[in-house]
Amino acid sequence: MTIQVTHTHGERISVRHGGVELLSYVYRPDPDPFEARKPYIHPLRTLAGRQVTGYRPNDHRWHKGLQMTASHLSGQNFWGGNSYVHGEGYLPIRERVGSMRHDGFPVFAVEEDRLQLAEELTWVENGGAEWAREERGITVHSVDEEAGAWALDWTIRLTNVRAEPLLFGSPTTAGREMAGYTGLQWRGPRDFTGGAVLGPLGADEPEPKSLMGTRGPWLAFTGEHDDVDGHSTLVFAHAPENEDAIHASHWFVRSEPIPTVAFSWAFFEEFALPPGESFAYRYRVVVADGAWDREQVGAHLKGLSW
């Protein structure tokens, strides 16, 4: 088989290729509730075995690889760690930190070169009330040794089970300028600090810092490793239907002081999800060896079907 999958029940799912663990999806509850207990992917590696995620860095212990988050949700913090309060800054308000409970895997299918799983989760506010049901999908596919890349798809369908609307926001909607992080978030390893960021705009593209808060079908982040003479590139891409999602997404991206990218669904404006209603997004992350340029990214994405 092209990929090998192992499942340590109640703890994690690991996917390997050619002796390299490409990812570990950890769904056991985290020990510290202040870090917002929720599943995450770490480590995440290239086909050559180079690690491209960070885990519990000393600047943000609640950053764990690749994880689905919501920094501001009806007064609760499903991101983890300190909560932003306008006029007061970031405060360690433990009673605001929610969690995501793993309820089961209704789909777990392994093929020659593909893992497809569906997971059921419940979003629980700090006091124990169930606020949302999530149907999550994770698919590993398109291992391409010639290109030195493989792909991960992450989908979410979230349903409000409260009797009142769920209000999705970010630190920016709460008053902090250009801090619109929320949604699916990647934290890179520390050696990716200062890495290169590019989008599909070509010669007219703004400087990397100016990509913060912009919209686009994809964004790529390239970092140089400390332990090997080489680079790795991660490409973050929206599925076409995300254009018609409940709320337009913007990029939250930093290469300094920390390497991170988030598909922010509430960067500039808060949005409401009425009781009983749902929203859905579909994302793709391409994990590649080497420093890819814009043409390589565009050509590779074009060759992958949704």
Wavefront OBJ file of the C-alpha trace (Angstrom):
o trace
v 0.000 0.000 0.000
v 1.067 3.587 -0.610
v 0.004 4.590 2.897
v -0.252 2.662 6.156
v -2.727 3.630 8.861
v -2.671 2.664 12.534
v -5.308 3.549 15.113
v -4.538 3.652 18.818
v -8.151 3.645 19.996
v -9.105 6.499 22.251
v -5.869 8.322 21.495
v -4.655 8.894 17.926
v -4.589 7.911 14.267
v -1.246 7.776 12.460
v -0.608 7.742 8.711
v 2.746 6.574 7.318
v 4.355 6.422 3.902
v 7.691 4.793 3.134
v 8.658 4.604 6.797
v 7.746 8.252 7.491
v 4.872 9.196 9.779
v 3.124 11.869 7.721
v 0.696 12.835 10.454
v -0.745 11.920 13.802
v -4.337 12.965 14.474
v -4.677 13.153 18.260
v -8.235 13.109 19.601
v -7.748 12.130 23.252
v -8.629 14.941 25.711
v -5.746 17.279 26.517
v -4.779 17.349 30.194
v -5.007 21.139 30.601
v -8.476 22.634 30.003
v -6.969 26.141 29.731
v -5.470 25.066 26.394
v -8.994 24.334 25.055
v -9.272 20.567 24.804
v -9.788 19.578 21.176
v -8.336 17.233 18.534
v -5.296 18.328 16.531
v -2.744 17.090 14.012
v 0.847 16.898 15.226
v 3.333 16.018 13.999
v 2.761 16.873 10.355
v 5.630 15.880 8.048
v 6.711 15.978 4.420
v 7.431 12.831 2.422
v 11.117 13.304 3.274
v 10.237 13.245 6.972
v 10.683 16.943 7.709
v 8.422 18.195 10.496
v 6.291 21.207 9.576
v 4.197 21.751 12.721
v 4.969 23.186 16.129
v 3.510 21.883 19.387
v 2.944 23.837 22.613
v 5.550 26.542 21.845
v 6.569 28.573 24.874
v 4.922 31.711 23.466
v 1.500 30.056 22.999
v 1.156 26.686 24.746
v -2.321 26.237 23.224
v -0.966 26.208 19.661
v -0.916 22.553 18.613
v -0.001 21.757 15.056
v -3.084 21.966 12.840
v -6.363 22.427 14.713
v -9.918 23.662 14.273
v -10.603 26.609 16.563
v -12.950 29.484 17.362
v -11.279 32.310 19.242
v -14.444 34.296 20.022
v -17.748 32.435 20.120
v -20.623 33.998 22.074
v -18.248 35.023 24.849
v -16.383 31.708 24.923
v -12.860 30.883 23.710
v -12.430 27.574 21.861
v -8.952 28.646 20.690
v -7.376 28.213 24.095
v -5.207 30.310 26.367
v -5.702 33.984 27.098
v -8.868 35.758 25.938
v -8.778 39.207 24.377
v -10.844 41.857 26.185
v -11.027 45.282 24.558
v -9.295 47.914 26.632
v -7.698 45.324 28.904
v -5.679 43.149 26.516
v -5.198 39.392 26.828
v -6.364 37.927 30.119
v -6.227 34.348 31.504
v -10.008 33.982 31.919
v -10.359 30.258 32.519
v -14.149 30.298 32.697
v -14.264 31.422 29.079
v -12.305 28.480 27.667
v -14.497 25.832 26.022
v -13.711 22.373 24.650
v -14.525 19.969 21.825
v -15.587 16.443 22.735
v -14.859 13.533 20.410
v -18.024 11.434 20.010
v -17.027 8.869 17.401
v -15.852 7.976 13.899
v -18.881 7.026 11.763
v -16.583 6.648 8.738
v -13.072 5.187 8.775
v -12.012 3.998 5.324
v -8.503 3.070 4.212
v -7.711 2.430 0.557
v -4.456 1.899 -1.332
v -3.450 5.549 -1.284
v -6.194 7.229 0.711
v -7.508 7.580 4.256
v -10.960 9.042 4.669
v -12.509 9.532 8.079
v -15.549 11.318 9.415
v -15.663 12.381 13.037
v -18.543 13.528 15.223
v -17.757 16.149 17.865
v -19.633 18.324 20.341
v -18.568 21.861 21.208
v -19.042 22.370 24.950
v -18.892 25.742 26.718
v -16.953 26.043 29.956
v -19.971 25.420 32.168
v -20.811 22.129 30.434
v -23.611 23.215 28.073
v -23.518 21.699 24.588
v -23.484 24.493 22.030
v -22.766 22.872 18.668
v -22.495 19.561 16.857
v -19.703 19.167 14.357
v -19.304 16.742 11.473
v -15.596 16.766 10.612
v -13.922 15.125 7.665
v -10.208 14.423 7.225
v -8.837 12.863 4.056
v -5.203 12.018 3.265
v -4.615 11.583 -0.455
v -2.539 12.348 -3.554
v 0.851 11.099 -2.388
v 3.121 12.194 -5.247
v 6.734 11.091 -4.838
v 7.845 12.801 -8.035
v 6.507 16.156 -6.863
v 7.555 15.467 -3.269
v 4.103 16.305 -1.963
v 0.894 14.937 -0.487
v -2.481 16.458 0.349
v -4.753 16.703 3.362
v -8.394 17.797 3.110
v -10.225 19.070 6.198
v -13.975 19.707 6.190
v -16.315 21.051 8.837
v -20.092 21.200 9.091
v -21.174 22.884 12.326
v -24.749 22.999 13.649
v -26.006 25.298 16.391
v -27.831 23.237 19.045
v -28.505 26.179 21.373
v -31.831 27.980 21.693
v -30.152 31.255 20.667
v -27.732 32.317 17.919
v -24.048 31.485 18.090
v -21.983 34.609 17.454
v -18.626 33.993 15.744
v -15.955 36.671 16.003
v -12.240 37.256 16.546
v -9.980 39.595 18.522
v -10.402 42.096 15.671
v -14.184 42.072 15.945
v -13.623 42.568 19.690
v -11.472 45.642 19.096
v -7.881 44.576 18.384
v -6.699 45.726 14.975
v -5.542 43.070 12.474
v -5.793 40.153 14.895
v -8.609 38.313 13.161
v -7.498 34.793 13.966
v -10.068 32.021 14.288
v -11.034 28.875 12.345
v -8.648 26.197 11.070
v -5.162 27.194 12.282
v -1.643 25.961 11.512
v 1.301 26.685 13.804
v 4.660 26.137 12.203
v 7.871 24.955 13.873
v 10.105 27.646 15.323
v 12.641 27.372 12.489
v 9.923 28.569 10.079
v 9.968 31.994 11.760
v 10.674 34.588 9.082
v 9.580 32.226 6.316
v 8.360 33.341 2.896
v 4.659 33.821 2.206
v 3.100 34.145 -1.231
v -0.298 34.083 -2.921
v -1.552 33.753 -6.500
v -1.429 37.435 -7.496
v 1.853 37.340 -9.413
v 3.975 40.405 -9.945
v 1.375 42.692 -8.410
v 1.306 40.773 -5.163
v 1.822 42.872 -2.026
v 4.580 42.294 0.493
v 4.042 39.209 2.699
v 2.867 41.248 5.686
v 0.222 42.823 3.479
v -1.360 39.422 2.850
v -2.740 39.641 6.388
v -6.500 40.113 6.167
v -6.690 39.557 2.407
v -8.807 37.044 0.529
v -7.619 34.518 -2.028
v -8.029 30.920 -3.214
v -4.691 29.856 -1.759
v -1.693 30.955 0.268
v 1.718 29.261 0.527
v 4.246 29.353 3.359
v 7.860 28.210 2.869
v 10.344 27.709 5.697
v 13.960 26.594 5.940
v 14.784 23.840 8.415
v 17.459 24.050 11.080
v 18.409 20.379 11.154
v 18.655 19.665 7.424
v 19.826 21.616 4.394
v 16.452 22.175 2.867
v 13.087 23.897 2.751
v 9.482 22.770 2.995
v 6.333 24.420 1.673
v 2.758 24.258 2.903
v -0.062 25.364 0.620
v -3.375 26.328 2.197
v -6.309 26.304 -0.232
v -10.046 26.910 -0.219
v -12.483 24.592 -1.959
v -14.466 26.468 -4.635
v -17.723 26.309 -2.647
v -16.172 28.280 0.220
v -16.862 31.382 -1.861
v -20.560 30.833 -1.139
v -20.128 29.991 2.563
v -22.063 31.725 5.325
v -19.282 34.264 5.789
v -16.345 35.296 3.607
v -12.942 34.091 4.821
v -9.734 36.105 5.062
v -6.157 35.007 5.671
v -4.608 35.398 9.071
v -0.897 34.953 8.408
v 2.328 35.782 10.207
v 5.900 34.716 9.571
v 7.200 36.883 12.424
v 7.320 36.805 15.401
v 5.685 33.391 14.965
v 4.892 31.267 11.888
v 1.143 30.723 11.632
v -1.717 30.650 9.125
v -5.458 30.503 9.768
v -8.479 30.321 7.476
v -10.309 33.061 9.376
v -14.068 32.969 8.941
v -14.655 36.081 11.090
v -11.625 38.328 10.587
v -13.289 41.727 10.311
v -16.957 41.094 11.049
v -18.889 38.966 13.514
v -21.547 36.665 12.089
v -24.456 34.810 13.664
v -25.504 31.179 13.250
v -29.200 30.857 14.147
v -30.523 27.956 16.285
v -30.725 24.736 14.297
v -28.782 26.187 11.362
v -25.447 24.922 10.025
v -22.442 26.202 8.115
v -19.778 24.277 6.192
v -16.259 24.861 4.880
v -13.782 22.670 3.006
v -10.038 23.231 3.050
v -6.917 21.638 1.568
v -3.343 21.625 2.841
v -0.580 20.454 0.494
v 2.607 19.418 2.313
v 5.665 19.596 0.070
v 9.425 19.202 0.173
v 11.379 22.132 -1.222
v 10.812 25.854 -1.686
v 7.943 26.066 -4.149
v 7.373 29.154 -6.273
v 4.044 30.511 -7.417
v 4.073 28.564 -10.667
v 4.743 25.248 -8.903
v 1.936 25.882 -6.431
v -0.552 26.837 -9.121
v 0.296 23.875 -11.347
v 0.102 21.373 -8.500
v -3.232 22.669 -7.238
v -4.618 22.590 -10.771
v -3.695 18.906 -11.013
v -5.640 17.994 -7.870
v -9.365 17.539 -8.266
v -11.797 18.525 -5.538
l 1 2 3 4 5 6 7 8 9 10 11 12 13 14 15 16 17 18 19 20 21 22 23 24 25 26 27 28 29 30 31 32 33 34 35 36 37 38 39 40 41 42 43 44 45 46 47 48 49 50 51 52 53 54 55 56 57 58 59 60 61 62 63 64 65 66 67 68 69 70 71 72 73 74 75 76 77 78 79 80 81 82 83 84 85 86 87 88 89 90 91 92 93 94 95 96 97 98 99 100 101 102 103 104 105 106 107 108 109 110 111 112 113 114 115 116 117 118 119 120 121 122 123 124 125 126 127 128 129 130 131 132 133 134 135 136 137 138 139 140 141 142 143 144 145 146 147 148 149 150 151 152 153 154 155 156 157 158 159 160 161 162 163 164 165 166 167 168 169 170 171 172 173 174 175 176 177 178 179 180 181 182 183 184 185 186 187 188 189 190 191 192 193 194 195 196 197 198 199 200 201 202 203 204 205 206 207 208 209 210 211 212 213 214 215 216 217 218 219 220 221 222 223 224 225 226 227 228 229 230 231 232 233 234 235 236 237 238 239 240 241 242 243 244 245 246 247 248 249 250 251 252 253 254 255 256 257 258 259 260 261 262 263 264 265 266 267 268 269 270 271 272 273 274 275 276 277 278 279 280 281 282 283 284 285 286 287 288 289 290 291 292 293 294 295 296 297 298 299 300 301 302 303 304 305 306
